[in-house]
Amino acid sequence: MSILPLGTIVNMHPLGPQGVGRTIHQSLIAISFLVGACWMLGPWPSRRWAISFVMWADLSFAVSAWSYAGPMMRLAPVLYMSMIGVFAAFLLGWRVLAAHCIFALSALGSITLWNVHTGAATFLDQFLYNAPAFTTVVVLPIFIQAVIEGAKRSIRATVSAANRDPLTGLLNRRGMQAMFELALRRRPEPATVVVMVADVDRFKELNDAYGHEAGDRTLQAIADMLFVNTRDDDIAARIGGDEFMVVTFVDDLDGIAAINERIRNAPMGADAPDASLSIGIAWSSTNAEDFDFESLTRKADFKLYEAKRARTPLGSKLQHTATDDGSSSYRLATPM
């Protein structure tokens, strides 16, 4: 809206817009006032509308510049494009900013070349105007964008470190909770949430017998197995010690059986060929009145300990014990 008083003053300047150019300039001033009023009084615009605003503002400043009667005066409106560049840098990202900078640089360059072509001014005459225009319209927004992108990367790295287990690369308990809440918000339709909790059998004995390095290799092997055998929208996490959790959304009971089979039959890999897991599973519909994720995880924990207590001696191959109530246990033949 500040363009209204500035543009009105320019209209009265002898080197400002004349004839048809003045009419165009006045129309752009009126439209800018209406746009400013809508921006201030209406809701915050969507990204699409914000990009449209940048395109309109850049084009308006360029048209205004060419409407000025004084050749050197034409460089002045280009300076106002710096505000649009800062807006794009802060809110719209580097792609929109790059398009803005290319357009602004084209406007500045075309005016400069036209003035030279018509003999109105030399390159050196225009340098005192072009240098600050280039700095504020192009360099400054790019610098701001670089600082913002660096800050974003730093924040993302910090958030990722806070939400991930450094040993396995899986989400930790905090990250798992955050991802579940995000996934739940993104699902418009009710679904069945399946929580699978697993821990490593005789993990303490493994650490005592072979050292923590062997234990770490086992945990990493299990994490690799989960990375390979979970879908993109599944949530896999190490929630503490030797305990892991997988959370998934399914549409029916067949989906529960599928995730159970996929995880329990997955090979552990060369680093932990003899590792075995005990697994507890619980599920509930998000449409249920008493649905609560914390209660569901506690139920899966209870099923896990039921499975460990019900574990039977093993034969020479992978054996699995499962009950209709969701408890599940599997082990490889060679004990750790």
Phi and psi restraints in degrees (value plus and minus 20) as a CYANA .aco file:
   2 SER   PHI     -87.2   -47.2
   2 SER   PSI     -36.9     3.1
   3 ILE   PHI     -86.2   -46.2
   3 ILE   PSI     -46.5    -6.5
   4 LEU   PHI     -78.6   -38.6
   4 LEU   PSI     -76.3   -36.3
   5 PRO   PHI     -87.8   -47.8
   5 PRO   PSI     -57.1   -17.1
   6 LEU   PHI     -85.0   -45.0
   6 LEU   PSI     -65.7   -25.7
   7 GLY   PHI     -85.9   -45.9
   7 GLY   PSI     -55.0   -15.0
   8 THR   PHI     -84.2   -44.2
   8 THR   PSI     -61.5   -21.5
   9 ILE   PHI     -84.6   -44.6
   9 ILE   PSI     -63.3   -23.3
  10 VAL   PHI     -81.9   -41.9
  10 VAL   PSI     -57.4   -17.4
  11 ASN   PHI     -80.7   -40.7
  11 ASN   PSI     -48.2    -8.2
  12 MET   PHI    -108.8   -68.8
  12 MET   PSI     -25.7    14.3
  13 HIS   PHI    -100.3   -60.3
  13 HIS   PSI     119.4   159.4
  14 PRO   PHI     -83.9   -43.9
  14 PRO   PSI     -44.8    -4.8
  15 LEU   PHI    -114.9   -74.9
  15 LEU   PSI     -16.9    23.1
  16 GLY   PHI     -99.7   -59.7
  16 GLY   PSI    -184.8  -144.8
  17 PRO   PHI     -82.1   -42.1
  17 PRO   PSI     123.8   163.8
  18 GLN   PHI    -151.8  -111.8
  18 GLN   PSI     131.1   171.1
  19 GLY   PHI      41.2    81.2
  19 GLY   PSI    -150.0  -110.0
  20 VAL   PHI     -81.7   -41.7
  20 VAL   PSI     -55.3   -15.3
  21 GLY   PHI     -79.6   -39.6
  21 GLY   PSI     -56.7   -16.7
  22 ARG   PHI     -86.7   -46.7
  22 ARG   PSI     -60.7   -20.7
  23 THR   PHI     -81.8   -41.8
  23 THR   PSI     -64.5   -24.5
  24 ILE   PHI     -81.9   -41.9
  24 ILE   PSI     -63.3   -23.3
  25 HIS   PHI     -83.0   -43.0
  25 HIS   PSI     -62.9   -22.9
  26 GLN   PHI     -84.3   -44.3
  26 GLN   PSI     -57.9   -17.9
  27 SER   PHI     -84.1   -44.1
  27 SER   PSI     -62.1   -22.1
  28 LEU   PHI     -84.9   -44.9
  28 LEU   PSI     -57.2   -17.2
  29 ILE   PHI     -83.5   -43.5
  29 ILE   PSI     -64.4   -24.4
  30 ALA   PHI     -83.2   -43.2
  30 ALA   PSI     -63.3   -23.3
  31 ILE   PHI     -84.4   -44.4
  31 ILE   PSI     -60.7   -20.7
  32 SER   PHI     -83.0   -43.0
  32 SER   PSI     -55.5   -15.5
  33 PHE   PHI     -84.7   -44.7
  33 PHE   PSI     -62.9   -22.9
  34 LEU   PHI     -85.5   -45.5
  34 LEU   PSI     -61.2   -21.2
  35 VAL   PHI     -82.3   -42.3
  35 VAL   PSI     -63.7   -23.7
  36 GLY   PHI     -82.5   -42.5
  36 GLY   PSI     -60.3   -20.3
  37 ALA   PHI     -84.4   -44.4
  37 ALA   PSI     -63.6   -23.6
  38 CYS   PHI     -82.2   -42.2
  38 CYS   PSI     -58.9   -18.9
  39 TRP   PHI     -84.8   -44.8
  39 TRP   PSI     -60.8   -20.8
  40 MET   PHI     -98.4   -58.4
  40 MET   PSI     -57.1   -17.1
  41 LEU   PHI    -115.5   -75.5
  41 LEU   PSI     -44.8    -4.8
  42 GLY   PHI    -111.8   -71.8
  42 GLY   PSI    -197.5  -157.5
  43 PRO   PHI     -90.5   -50.5
  43 PRO   PSI     140.1   180.1
  44 TRP   PHI     -83.0   -43.0
  44 TRP   PSI     110.8   150.8
  45 PRO   PHI     -87.6   -47.6
  45 PRO   PSI     134.4   174.4
  46 SER   PHI     -92.2   -52.2
  46 SER   PSI     151.6   191.6
  47 ARG   PHI     -81.1   -41.1
  47 ARG   PSI     -60.3   -20.3
  48 ARG   PHI     -82.0   -42.0
  48 ARG   PSI     -63.8   -23.8
  49 TRP   PHI     -87.6   -47.6
  49 TRP   PSI     -55.2   -15.2
  50 ALA   PHI     -85.2   -45.2
  50 ALA   PSI     -60.8   -20.8
  51 ILE   PHI     -85.5   -45.5
  51 ILE   PSI     -59.7   -19.7
  52 SER   PHI     -81.7   -41.7
  52 SER   PSI     -57.9   -17.9
  53 PHE   PHI     -82.8   -42.8
  53 PHE   PSI     -63.7   -23.7
  54 VAL   PHI     -80.6   -40.6
  54 VAL   PSI     -64.3   -24.3
  55 MET   PHI     -82.5   -42.5
  55 MET   PSI     -65.1   -25.1
  56 TRP   PHI     -84.5   -44.5
  56 TRP   PSI     -64.4   -24.4
  57 ALA   PHI     -84.0   -44.0
  57 ALA   PSI     -64.5   -24.5
  58 ASP   PHI     -81.2   -41.2
  58 ASP   PSI     -65.4   -25.4
  59 LEU   PHI     -84.3   -44.3
  59 LEU   PSI     -59.7   -19.7
  60 SER   PHI     -83.8   -43.8
  60 SER   PSI     -63.8   -23.8
  61 PHE   PHI     -85.0   -45.0
  61 PHE   PSI     -58.5   -18.5
  62 ALA   PHI     -85.9   -45.9
  62 ALA   PSI     -64.5   -24.5
  63 VAL   PHI     -83.3   -43.3
  63 VAL   PSI     -61.9   -21.9
  64 SER   PHI     -79.9   -39.9
  64 SER   PSI     -62.1   -22.1
  65 ALA   PHI     -80.0   -40.0
  65 ALA   PSI     -63.8   -23.8
  66 TRP   PHI     -92.9   -52.9
  66 TRP   PSI     -35.1     4.9
  67 SER   PHI    -103.0   -63.0
  67 SER   PSI     -31.0     9.0
  68 TYR   PHI     -92.9   -52.9
  68 TYR   PSI     123.9   163.9
  69 ALA   PHI     -98.2   -58.2
  69 ALA   PSI     -58.1   -18.1
  70 GLY   PHI     -99.4   -59.4
  70 GLY   PSI     104.9   144.9
  71 PRO   PHI     -75.9   -35.9
  71 PRO   PSI     -63.4   -23.4
  72 MET   PHI     -93.5   -53.5
  72 MET   PSI     -47.0    -7.0
  73 MET   PHI     -85.5   -45.5
  73 MET   PSI     -44.9    -4.9
  74 ARG   PHI     -83.7   -43.7
  74 ARG   PSI     -41.3    -1.3
  75 LEU   PHI     -97.2   -57.2
  75 LEU   PSI     -40.5    -0.5
  76 ALA   PHI     -84.4   -44.4
  76 ALA   PSI     -67.8   -27.8
  77 PRO   PHI     -81.4   -41.4
  77 PRO   PSI     -45.9    -5.9
  78 VAL   PHI     -81.8   -41.8
  78 VAL   PSI     -51.4   -11.4
  79 LEU   PHI     -80.5   -40.5
  79 LEU   PSI     -52.9   -12.9
  80 TYR   PHI     -89.3   -49.3
  80 TYR   PSI     -35.7     4.3
  81 MET   PHI     -84.9   -44.9
  81 MET   PSI     -37.5     2.5
  82 SER   PHI     -82.1   -42.1
  82 SER   PSI     -55.5   -15.5
  83 MET   PHI     -83.7   -43.7
  83 MET   PSI     -58.5   -18.5
  84 ILE   PHI     -87.4   -47.4
  84 ILE   PSI     -58.2   -18.2
  85 GLY   PHI     -84.4   -44.4
  85 GLY   PSI     -61.5   -21.5
  86 VAL   PHI     -84.1   -44.1
  86 VAL   PSI     -61.3   -21.3
  87 PHE   PHI     -79.6   -39.6
  87 PHE   PSI     -66.0   -26.0
  88 ALA   PHI     -84.7   -44.7
  88 ALA   PSI     -59.8   -19.8
  89 ALA   PHI     -84.0   -44.0
  89 ALA   PSI     -62.0   -22.0
  90 PHE   PHI     -94.1   -54.1
  90 PHE   PSI     -57.9   -17.9
  91 LEU   PHI    -137.9   -97.9
  91 LEU   PSI     -41.3    -1.3
  92 LEU   PHI    -135.4   -95.4
  92 LEU   PSI     -29.0    11.0
  93 GLY   PHI      73.5   113.5
  93 GLY   PSI     151.8   191.8
  94 TRP   PHI     -92.1   -52.1
  94 TRP   PSI     -48.5    -8.5
  95 ARG   PHI     -85.5   -45.5
  95 ARG   PSI     -67.4   -27.4
  96 VAL   PHI     -84.4   -44.4
  96 VAL   PSI     -60.0   -20.0
  97 LEU   PHI     -83.4   -43.4
  97 LEU   PSI     -60.7   -20.7
  98 ALA   PHI     -81.4   -41.4
  98 ALA   PSI     -63.2   -23.2
  99 ALA   PHI     -82.9   -42.9
  99 ALA   PSI     -61.4   -21.4
 100 HIS   PHI     -82.0   -42.0
 100 HIS   PSI     -66.6   -26.6
 101 CYS   PHI     -83.6   -43.6
 101 CYS   PSI     -59.7   -19.7
 102 ILE   PHI     -83.4   -43.4
 102 ILE   PSI     -63.8   -23.8
 103 PHE   PHI     -85.5   -45.5
 103 PHE   PSI     -65.3   -25.3
 104 ALA   PHI     -83.1   -43.1
 104 ALA   PSI     -61.0   -21.0
 105 LEU   PHI     -85.7   -45.7
 105 LEU   PSI     -56.7   -16.7
 106 SER   PHI     -85.2   -45.2
 106 SER   PSI     -62.3   -22.3
 107 ALA   PHI     -83.0   -43.0
 107 ALA   PSI     -65.4   -25.4
 108 LEU   PHI     -83.5   -43.5
 108 LEU   PSI     -64.1   -24.1
 109 GLY   PHI     -86.5   -46.5
 109 GLY   PSI     -60.9   -20.9
 110 SER   PHI     -85.7   -45.7
 110 SER   PSI     -59.9   -19.9
 111 ILE   PHI     -84.7   -44.7
 111 ILE   PSI     -63.1   -23.1
 112 THR   PHI     -81.6   -41.6
 112 THR   PSI     -67.6   -27.6
 113 LEU   PHI     -86.0   -46.0
 113 LEU   PSI     -57.0   -17.0
 114 TRP   PHI     -85.7   -45.7
 114 TRP   PSI     -60.7   -20.7
 115 ASN   PHI     -83.1   -43.1
 115 ASN   PSI     -58.7   -18.7
 116 VAL   PHI     -88.1   -48.1
 116 VAL   PSI     -62.5   -22.5
 117 HIS   PHI     -81.9   -41.9
 117 HIS   PSI     -60.8   -20.8
 118 THR   PHI    -103.6   -63.6
 118 THR   PSI     -25.8    14.2
 119 GLY   PHI      59.7    99.7
 119 GLY   PSI      -8.8    31.2
 120 ALA   PHI     -91.8   -51.8
 120 ALA   PSI     -49.9    -9.9
 121 ALA   PHI    -184.1  -144.1
 121 ALA   PSI     132.0   172.0
 122 THR   PHI    -110.1   -70.1
 122 THR   PSI     151.7   191.7
 123 PHE   PHI     -78.7   -38.7
 123 PHE   PSI     -62.0   -22.0
 124 LEU   PHI     -86.6   -46.6
 124 LEU   PSI     -57.2   -17.2
 125 ASP   PHI     -80.9   -40.9
 125 ASP   PSI     -56.5   -16.5
 126 GLN   PHI    -108.6   -68.6
 126 GLN   PSI     -27.8    12.2
 127 PHE   PHI     -80.5   -40.5
 127 PHE   PSI     -59.2   -19.2
 128 LEU   PHI     -82.8   -42.8
 128 LEU   PSI     -43.7    -3.7
 129 TYR   PHI    -112.8   -72.8
 129 TYR   PSI     -60.0   -20.0
 130 ASN   PHI     -88.6   -48.6
 130 ASN   PSI     -58.7   -18.7
 131 ALA   PHI     -80.9   -40.9
 131 ALA   PSI     -73.0   -33.0
 132 PRO   PHI     -86.4   -46.4
 132 PRO   PSI     -52.9   -12.9
 133 ALA   PHI     -83.8   -43.8
 133 ALA   PSI     -66.9   -26.9
 134 PHE   PHI     -82.9   -42.9
 134 PHE   PSI     -60.4   -20.4
 135 THR   PHI     -84.6   -44.6
 135 THR   PSI     -66.0   -26.0
 136 THR   PHI    -101.0   -61.0
 136 THR   PSI     -52.9   -12.9
 137 VAL   PHI    -104.4   -64.4
 137 VAL   PSI     -54.0   -14.0
 138 VAL   PHI    -132.4   -92.4
 138 VAL   PSI     -75.8   -35.8
 139 VAL   PHI     -87.2   -47.2
 139 VAL   PSI     -67.2   -27.2
 140 LEU   PHI     -80.5   -40.5
 140 LEU   PSI     -69.4   -29.4
 141 PRO   PHI     -81.4   -41.4
 141 PRO   PSI     -57.0   -17.0
 142 ILE   PHI     -84.9   -44.9
 142 ILE   PSI     -61.4   -21.4
 143 PHE   PHI     -81.9   -41.9
 143 PHE   PSI     -64.6   -24.6
 144 ILE   PHI     -81.2   -41.2
 144 ILE   PSI     -63.1   -23.1
 145 GLN   PHI     -81.8   -41.8
 145 GLN   PSI     -60.6   -20.6
 146 ALA   PHI     -82.9   -42.9
 146 ALA   PSI     -62.0   -22.0
 147 VAL   PHI     -84.0   -44.0
 147 VAL   PSI     -63.7   -23.7
 148 ILE   PHI     -84.0   -44.0
 148 ILE   PSI     -64.9   -24.9
 149 GLU   PHI     -83.3   -43.3
 149 GLU   PSI     -59.3   -19.3
 150 GLY   PHI     -83.0   -43.0
 150 GLY   PSI     -61.1   -21.1
 151 ALA   PHI     -85.6   -45.6
 151 ALA   PSI     -60.2   -20.2
 152 LYS   PHI     -81.6   -41.6
 152 LYS   PSI     -65.0   -25.0
 153 ARG   PHI     -82.4   -42.4
 153 ARG   PSI     -60.8   -20.8
 154 SER   PHI     -83.6   -43.6
 154 SER   PSI     -62.5   -22.5
 155 ILE   PHI     -85.4   -45.4
 155 ILE   PSI     -64.1   -24.1
 156 ARG   PHI     -81.6   -41.6
 156 ARG   PSI     -60.7   -20.7
 157 ALA   PHI     -84.9   -44.9
 157 ALA   PSI     -60.1   -20.1
 158 THR   PHI     -85.6   -45.6
 158 THR   PSI     -64.5   -24.5
 159 VAL   PHI     -83.8   -43.8
 159 VAL   PSI     -62.3   -22.3
 160 SER   PHI     -82.7   -42.7
 160 SER   PSI     -62.2   -22.2
 161 ALA   PHI     -84.8   -44.8
 161 ALA   PSI     -55.1   -15.1
 162 ALA   PHI     -93.1   -53.1
 162 ALA   PSI     -44.3    -4.3
 163 ASN   PHI    -126.2   -86.2
 163 ASN   PSI     -16.4    23.6
 164 ARG   PHI    -145.7  -105.7
 164 ARG   PSI     129.5   169.5
 165 ASP   PHI    -100.3   -60.3
 165 ASP   PSI     102.4   142.4
 166 PRO   PHI     -86.4   -46.4
 166 PRO   PSI     -46.9    -6.9
 167 LEU   PHI     -95.3   -55.3
 167 LEU   PSI     -68.3   -28.3
 168 THR   PHI    -120.9   -80.9
 168 THR   PSI     -39.3     0.7
 169 GLY   PHI      61.6   101.6
 169 GLY   PSI     -24.5    15.5
 170 LEU   PHI     -95.5   -55.5
 170 LEU   PSI     145.1   185.1
 171 LEU   PHI     -83.5   -43.5
 171 LEU   PSI     130.2   170.2
 172 ASN   PHI    -113.2   -73.2
 172 ASN   PSI    -192.3  -152.3
 173 ARG   PHI     -82.1   -42.1
 173 ARG   PSI     -61.7   -21.7
 174 ARG   PHI     -83.7   -43.7
 174 ARG   PSI     -65.3   -25.3
 175 GLY   PHI     -85.1   -45.1
 175 GLY   PSI     -58.2   -18.2
 176 MET   PHI     -82.3   -42.3
 176 MET   PSI     -63.4   -23.4
 177 GLN   PHI     -83.2   -43.2
 177 GLN   PSI     -63.1   -23.1
 178 ALA   PHI     -85.2   -45.2
 178 ALA   PSI     -62.6   -22.6
 179 MET   PHI     -87.1   -47.1
 179 MET   PSI     -57.4   -17.4
 180 PHE   PHI     -83.7   -43.7
 180 PHE   PSI     -65.4   -25.4
 181 GLU   PHI     -82.3   -42.3
 181 GLU   PSI     -58.6   -18.6
 182 LEU   PHI     -86.2   -46.2
 182 LEU   PSI     -65.0   -25.0
 183 ALA   PHI     -83.7   -43.7
 183 ALA   PSI     -57.1   -17.1
 184 LEU   PHI     -86.1   -46.1
 184 LEU   PSI     -59.3   -19.3
 185 ARG   PHI     -87.5   -47.5
 185 ARG   PSI     -49.9    -9.9
 186 ARG   PHI    -101.2   -61.2
 186 ARG   PSI     -30.1     9.9
 187 ARG   PHI    -117.7   -77.7
 187 ARG   PSI      90.0   130.0
 188 PRO   PHI     -94.1   -54.1
 188 PRO   PSI     -46.3    -6.3
 189 GLU   PHI    -122.4   -82.4
 189 GLU   PSI     130.2   170.2
 190 PRO   PHI     -80.3   -40.3
 190 PRO   PSI     128.0   168.0
 191 ALA   PHI    -168.7  -128.7
 191 ALA   PSI     148.4   188.4
 192 THR   PHI    -113.9   -73.9
 192 THR   PSI     105.3   145.3
 193 VAL   PHI    -114.0   -74.0
 193 VAL   PSI     105.7   145.7
 194 VAL   PHI    -130.1   -90.1
 194 VAL   PSI     106.1   146.1
 195 VAL   PHI    -133.6   -93.6
 195 VAL   PSI     101.5   141.5
 196 MET   PHI    -135.1   -95.1
 196 MET   PSI     100.4   140.4
 197 VAL   PHI    -132.4   -92.4
 197 VAL   PSI     113.0   153.0
 198 ALA   PHI    -158.2  -118.2
 198 ALA   PSI     126.9   166.9
 199 ASP   PHI    -157.7  -117.7
 199 ASP   PSI     142.2   182.2
 200 VAL   PHI    -101.8   -61.8
 200 VAL   PSI     109.7   149.7
 201 ASP   PHI     -88.4   -48.4
 201 ASP   PSI     114.8   154.8
 202 ARG   PHI      32.0    72.0
 202 ARG   PSI      21.4    61.4
 203 PHE   PHI     -87.1   -47.1
 203 PHE   PSI     -58.0   -18.0
 204 LYS   PHI     -82.6   -42.6
 204 LYS   PSI     -59.9   -19.9
 205 GLU   PHI     -83.8   -43.8
 205 GLU   PSI     -58.3   -18.3
 206 LEU   PHI     -81.9   -41.9
 206 LEU   PSI     -66.8   -26.8
 207 ASN   PHI     -82.4   -42.4
 207 ASN   PSI     -62.4   -22.4
 208 ASP   PHI     -86.0   -46.0
 208 ASP   PSI     -57.7   -17.7
 209 ALA   PHI    -102.4   -62.4
 209 ALA   PSI     -58.8   -18.8
 210 TYR   PHI    -140.2  -100.2
 210 TYR   PSI     -23.4    16.6
 211 GLY   PHI      74.3   114.3
 211 GLY   PSI     145.2   185.2
 212 HIS   PHI     -89.4   -49.4
 212 HIS   PSI     -44.0    -4.0
 213 GLU   PHI     -83.6   -43.6
 213 GLU   PSI     -61.0   -21.0
 214 ALA   PHI     -85.2   -45.2
 214 ALA   PSI     -59.1   -19.1
 215 GLY   PHI     -83.0   -43.0
 215 GLY   PSI     -61.3   -21.3
 216 ASP   PHI     -83.9   -43.9
 216 ASP   PSI     -61.0   -21.0
 217 ARG   PHI     -82.1   -42.1
 217 ARG   PSI     -58.2   -18.2
 218 THR   PHI     -84.6   -44.6
 218 THR   PSI     -64.5   -24.5
 219 LEU   PHI     -83.2   -43.2
 219 LEU   PSI     -60.0   -20.0
 220 GLN   PHI     -86.5   -46.5
 220 GLN   PSI     -57.5   -17.5
 221 ALA   PHI     -84.6   -44.6
 221 ALA   PSI     -60.3   -20.3
 222 ILE   PHI     -86.2   -46.2
 222 ILE   PSI     -61.2   -21.2
 223 ALA   PHI     -81.6   -41.6
 223 ALA   PSI     -62.4   -22.4
 224 ASP   PHI     -81.5   -41.5
 224 ASP   PSI     -60.5   -20.5
 225 MET   PHI     -81.2   -41.2
 225 MET   PSI     -60.3   -20.3
 226 LEU   PHI     -89.4   -49.4
 226 LEU   PSI     -58.7   -18.7
 227 PHE   PHI     -78.1   -38.1
 227 PHE   PSI     -62.1   -22.1
 228 VAL   PHI     -94.1   -54.1
 228 VAL   PSI     -55.6   -15.6
 229 ASN   PHI    -125.3   -85.3
 229 ASN   PSI      -8.2    31.8
 230 THR   PHI    -133.1   -93.1
 230 THR   PSI     131.8   171.8
 231 ARG   PHI     -99.6   -59.6
 231 ARG   PSI     149.2   189.2
 232 ASP   PHI     -81.3   -41.3
 232 ASP   PSI     -53.9   -13.9
 233 ASP   PHI    -113.9   -73.9
 233 ASP   PSI     -16.7    23.3
 234 ASP   PHI     -98.9   -58.9
 234 ASP   PSI     136.0   176.0
 235 ILE   PHI    -136.7   -96.7
 235 ILE   PSI      94.9   134.9
 236 ALA   PHI    -132.2   -92.2
 236 ALA   PSI     117.1   157.1
 237 ALA   PHI    -168.8  -128.8
 237 ALA   PSI     131.2   171.2
 238 ARG   PHI    -121.4   -81.4
 238 ARG   PSI      94.5   134.5
 239 ILE   PHI    -120.6   -80.6
 239 ILE   PSI     -13.4    26.6
 240 GLY   PHI     124.7   164.7
 240 GLY   PSI     115.5   155.5
 241 GLY   PHI      36.0    76.0
 241 GLY   PSI    -143.1  -103.1
 242 ASP   PHI    -124.2   -84.2
 242 ASP   PSI       3.4    43.4
 243 GLU   PHI    -126.5   -86.5
 243 GLU   PSI     113.7   153.7
 244 PHE   PHI    -143.3  -103.3
 244 PHE   PSI     139.3   179.3
 245 MET   PHI    -161.3  -121.3
 245 MET   PSI     119.5   159.5
 246 VAL   PHI    -143.8  -103.8
 246 VAL   PSI     108.5   148.5
 247 VAL   PHI    -139.1   -99.1
 247 VAL   PSI     110.4   150.4
 248 THR   PHI    -162.1  -122.1
 248 THR   PSI     138.3   178.3
 249 PHE   PHI    -128.3   -88.3
 249 PHE   PSI     109.9   149.9
 250 VAL   PHI    -149.9  -109.9
 250 VAL   PSI     143.3   183.3
 251 ASP   PHI    -119.1   -79.1
 251 ASP   PSI     -40.4    -0.4
 252 ASP   PHI    -174.7  -134.7
 252 ASP   PSI    -199.4  -159.4
 253 LEU   PHI     -86.7   -46.7
 253 LEU   PSI     -47.5    -7.5
 254 ASP   PHI     -82.1   -42.1
 254 ASP   PSI     -54.3   -14.3
 255 GLY   PHI     -85.7   -45.7
 255 GLY   PSI     -55.3   -15.3
 256 ILE   PHI     -84.2   -44.2
 256 ILE   PSI     -66.4   -26.4
 257 ALA   PHI     -83.0   -43.0
 257 ALA   PSI     -56.8   -16.8
 258 ALA   PHI     -85.9   -45.9
 258 ALA   PSI     -66.4   -26.4
 259 ILE   PHI     -87.0   -47.0
 259 ILE   PSI     -55.5   -15.5
 260 ASN   PHI     -83.4   -43.4
 260 ASN   PSI     -67.7   -27.7
 261 GLU   PHI     -85.2   -45.2
 261 GLU   PSI     -61.3   -21.3
 262 ARG   PHI     -83.1   -43.1
 262 ARG   PSI     -62.4   -22.4
 263 ILE   PHI     -96.4   -56.4
 263 ILE   PSI     -67.2   -27.2
 264 ARG   PHI     -91.7   -51.7
 264 ARG   PSI     -43.4    -3.4
 265 ASN   PHI    -117.6   -77.6
 265 ASN   PSI     -17.7    22.3
 266 ALA   PHI     -95.1   -55.1
 266 ALA   PSI     115.6   155.6
 267 PRO   PHI     -89.4   -49.4
 267 PRO   PSI     129.2   169.2
 268 MET   PHI    -103.3   -63.3
 268 MET   PSI     -41.4    -1.4
 269 GLY   PHI      80.7   120.7
 269 GLY   PSI     148.0   188.0
 270 ALA   PHI     -86.9   -46.9
 270 ALA   PSI     -47.8    -7.8
 271 ASP   PHI     -94.5   -54.5
 271 ASP   PSI     -39.0     1.0
 272 ALA   PHI    -168.2  -128.2
 272 ALA   PSI      40.8    80.8
 273 PRO   PHI     -86.5   -46.5
 273 PRO   PSI     -44.2    -4.2
 274 ASP   PHI    -121.8   -81.8
 274 ASP   PSI     -13.6    26.4
 275 ALA   PHI     -90.4   -50.4
 275 ALA   PSI     127.5   167.5
 276 SER   PHI    -158.1  -118.1
 276 SER   PSI     134.9   174.9
 277 LEU   PHI    -142.8  -102.8
 277 LEU   PSI     128.9   168.9
 278 SER   PHI    -127.0   -87.0
 278 SER   PSI     119.5   159.5
 279 ILE   PHI    -149.3  -109.3
 279 ILE   PSI     118.2   158.2
 280 GLY   PHI    -142.6  -102.6
 280 GLY   PSI     116.9   156.9
 281 ILE   PHI    -146.2  -106.2
 281 ILE   PSI     119.5   159.5
 282 ALA   PHI    -161.4  -121.4
 282 ALA   PSI     131.1   171.1
 283 TRP   PHI    -166.6  -126.6
 283 TRP   PSI     136.8   176.8
 284 SER   PHI    -181.5  -141.5
 284 SER   PSI     130.1   170.1
 285 SER   PHI    -101.3   -61.3
 285 SER   PSI     119.9   159.9
 286 THR   PHI     -87.7   -47.7
 286 THR   PSI     -34.4     5.6
 287 ASN   PHI    -103.9   -63.9
 287 ASN   PSI     -30.0    10.0
 288 ALA   PHI     -89.7   -49.7
 288 ALA   PSI     123.4   163.4
 289 GLU   PHI     -83.8   -43.8
 289 GLU   PSI     -54.3   -14.3
 290 ASP   PHI    -118.0   -78.0
 290 ASP   PSI      -0.7    39.3
 291 PHE   PHI     -83.8   -43.8
 291 PHE   PSI     108.7   148.7
 292 ASP   PHI    -172.1  -132.1
 292 ASP   PSI     103.3   143.3
 293 PHE   PHI     -84.8   -44.8
 293 PHE   PSI     -60.4   -20.4
 294 GLU   PHI     -82.9   -42.9
 294 GLU   PSI     -61.6   -21.6
 295 SER   PHI     -84.0   -44.0
 295 SER   PSI     -57.2   -17.2
 296 LEU   PHI     -86.1   -46.1
 296 LEU   PSI     -60.5   -20.5
 297 THR   PHI     -87.5   -47.5
 297 THR   PSI     -56.3   -16.3
 298 ARG   PHI     -85.3   -45.3
 298 ARG   PSI     -57.3   -17.3
 299 LYS   PHI     -86.0   -46.0
 299 LYS   PSI     -60.8   -20.8
 300 ALA   PHI     -84.3   -44.3
 300 ALA   PSI     -58.7   -18.7
 301 ASP   PHI     -80.1   -40.1
 301 ASP   PSI     -63.4   -23.4
 302 PHE   PHI     -82.3   -42.3
 302 PHE   PSI     -62.0   -22.0
 303 LYS   PHI     -84.5   -44.5
 303 LYS   PSI     -54.4   -14.4
 304 LEU   PHI     -81.6   -41.6
 304 LEU   PSI     -68.9   -28.9
 305 TYR   PHI     -89.3   -49.3
 305 TYR   PSI     -50.1   -10.1
 306 GLU   PHI     -83.0   -43.0
 306 GLU   PSI     -62.8   -22.8
 307 ALA   PHI     -84.0   -44.0
 307 ALA   PSI     -59.7   -19.7
 308 LYS   PHI     -86.9   -46.9
 308 LYS   PSI     -59.0   -19.0
 309 ARG   PHI     -88.4   -48.4
 309 ARG   PSI     -50.9   -10.9
 310 ALA   PHI    -109.5   -69.5
 310 ALA   PSI     -14.7    25.3
 311 ARG   PHI     -82.1   -42.1
 311 ARG   PSI     116.9   156.9
 312 THR   PHI    -129.6   -89.6
 312 THR   PSI     141.1   181.1
 313 PRO   PHI     -78.3   -38.3
 313 PRO   PSI     131.0   171.0
 314 LEU   PHI    -122.0   -82.0
 314 LEU   PSI     134.7   174.7
 315 GLY   PHI    -115.8   -75.8
 315 GLY   PSI    -163.5  -123.5
 316 SER   PHI    -119.4   -79.4
 316 SER   PSI     -10.7    29.3
 317 LYS   PHI    -163.7  -123.7
 317 LYS   PSI     155.0   195.0
 318 LEU   PHI     -81.1   -41.1
 318 LEU   PSI     105.8   145.8
 319 GLN   PHI    -140.4  -100.4
 319 GLN   PSI     125.1   165.1
 320 HIS   PHI    -151.9  -111.9
 320 HIS   PSI     115.1   155.1
 321 THR   PHI    -139.1   -99.1
 321 THR   PSI     104.1   144.1
 322 ALA   PHI    -159.4  -119.4
 322 ALA   PSI     126.4   166.4
 323 THR   PHI    -145.0  -105.0
 323 THR   PSI     143.6   183.6
 324 ASP   PHI     -84.7   -44.7
 324 ASP   PSI     -41.1    -1.1
 325 ASP   PHI    -104.6   -64.6
 325 ASP   PSI     -17.2    22.8
 326 GLY   PHI      86.9   126.9
 326 GLY   PSI     -28.3    11.7
 327 SER   PHI     -97.1   -57.1
 327 SER   PSI     127.3   167.3
 328 SER   PHI    -173.4  -133.4
 328 SER   PSI     122.5   162.5
 329 SER   PHI    -166.6  -126.6
 329 SER   PSI     119.7   159.7
 330 TYR   PHI    -164.7  -124.7
 330 TYR   PSI     133.6   173.6
 331 ARG   PHI    -166.4  -126.4
 331 ARG   PSI     133.3   173.3
 332 LEU   PHI    -109.7   -69.7
 332 LEU   PSI     141.6   181.6
 333 ALA   PHI     -84.6   -44.6
 333 ALA   PSI     -63.1   -23.1
 334 THR   PHI    -100.8   -60.8
 334 THR   PSI     101.6   141.6
 335 PRO   PHI     -90.9   -50.9
 335 PRO   PSI     134.0   174.0
